[in-house]
Amino acid sequence: MKSTNNIEDIYNRYVDDLFTYALYLGFDKETIMDAIHDVFCKLGANEKSLKDVVNVKSYLLKSLKNRLLDIYKGQKYGLDISDFTALKEMPFNITINLEDDIIDAEEQANIKKLVENMLQSLTPRQREIVYLRYIQEYDYSQIASLLNISIHGCRKLLSKAMETLREKYGSLIILLLLS
């Protein structure tokens, strides 16, 4: 990472993406802001931790997700660290925000509802991987790192999600993702 970036620049560049990602994970705004604050306080205390980071955004998303999971575990009294079912069941809810001046408000609402309905047919983990791949435009290695799965597992999960969408909605899903 270049030394010309300081913590404030990094914060200003990525805070909106971090906040949106955490909202999709189902956390309330106060918890999200606290977690983002915690991540940046930790970075500020040890700026050298970013020295060898190749992709700052991916690093921040993973740090935020880990901090939110710590908060989530702390709120669940009696949750054993070896109990990973809570981590797999954590919701990932996407609400699509299409801002296209060409599409009038009625068409926009219809498309948004259609996409949200399509995504609701997926598991939370599948929704998360679709978000990371097609909205955040992460490559498979970045997604695999963020989700703590292998690249093969990442490809398989995304493939299963797309297969589910194609079975239910045909080629319409491909048109929506590519637009």
N, C-alpha and C positions, 0 to 999 in steps of 0.2 A: 504494500500500500504506500502511496506517495505521502511524504511528510508534510506536504502543503495543505492537506486536509486536516482540520482540527475537529474536535468533538462537536462543536457548534454547527459547523458546516455539514457534518454527517447527519446530525439530528435534523437540521432544516431540510435536508435532501430526502430523508427516508421516513420521517415521523408519520406522514399521511398514509404511506403504504403499510407501516407497522400497525397503525391504528385500525385501518380497514381489515387487515388480516386477522387481528385479534377479535374484531366484531364478528367476523365470519365464524370464528371458533366458539362464539356464543357468550363471551364475557361482557359484563356491563362496562359503561364508559369510565367510571371511576377506577375500577380494577385495572382496566387497560392503561389508563394514564399512570397509575401507580407502578405498574409493571414496566412500562416504557421508561419511566423515571428511574427505576431500579437498574435497568439495563444500562442506561447512559451514565448513572452514578458510578457503576462498576467500571465502565469503560474510562470514565474520567479519572478514576483512581489509578488505573493501570493502562494508560494509552499505548504502552508497548505491546499490549495483547493484540492490537490490530496490525502490528508490524508485518506479520507473515500471512495475513488474510488476503486471499485472492479475490473473493467476491464479498464485499462489505454488506450488501443487501441480504444475501443469503445468510451470512453470519448473524446479522441483526435479527432476521426472522426466526432463526433457530434459537437464538438467545432469548428472544421474547417468548417464544412458545415454551421453552424450558422454564422460564420464570413464571409464566401463567400456570403451567402444570404444577409447579411448586405451590403456588397460591391455592390452586384447586385441591391439591392433596391436603394442604393445611386446613381447608374448610371442611373436609370430609373426615370427621373424627373417627379414629380407629381404622383408617385405610392403611393397609400394610403396603410397604414399598414393593413387595413382590406381587401385589395384585395389579396386574396390568389391564384388567378388563375395563377399569374406569378410563384408562387412557385411550383404549380403542373405541369406547362408546362416547367420547367427548364429541359434542355436535359440531358440525361445520356447516353453517347455513349461509348460502350465497343469495344475496338479493342483487339482481342485475340493475345497473343504472345506465341506460342508453341515452346519451345526449347527442342526438343527431338533429340538427335544425331542418333537414330535408323531410324527415318523417314527422307528420303531424301528431298531436298529442294522443289521439285515439289509436292510431297504428302503433305508436310507441308503447302504450299501455298493453295492447294485445300481445305484442312481441315479448314484452317483459313477463307477462303472465305465462305465456307459452313456455319460455325458457325456464322460469322458476318451477313450473309444473314438471318439466322434463327433468330438471336437476333433482327434484324431490323424489323421483323414482330411483335415485342412486343412494347408496349407503353414505354416511357422513364422510368416510375415508375416501370414497370415490369422488364425492363432490369436492373434497379438498384437493385431490390430485388434478381434477379437471381445472379447478381455479388456478393452481400453481402452473400448470402446463399452458393453458390457453389464455388466461388473464395476465398472469405475471410473466409468462413466456420463459419459464425456467427450462433448462435442459434436464435430461434424466438424472445426471449425476448430482445436480443441485437438489432436485426433488428427493432423490434417494437419501441424500445426506439430511435434509430437513425432516423427512418422515422416519428416519432411522430404519430404512429397509435397503435391500440390495438394488442395484440398477435393474437386474432381471425382475425382481419383485415389483419394482416401479413400473416397468413396461407392461408387466402382466396385469397389474391393478388398473392402469389406464386403459389397456386393451379391453379388459372386462367391462369397465365403465362405458366405453364407446360401443361395445357389443350390445350392452343392455339398452343404450339409447337408440342404436340402429334397429334393434328388434322391435322396440316400442314405437319409434317415430320415423323410421326409414331414413332416407337421405336428407330430410329436412334438418336434422341435427348438424350435418356436415355444412350445409349452407349457413346456418346460424353461427357456427364456430369460425368459419372462414370469413365472415363479413365483419 
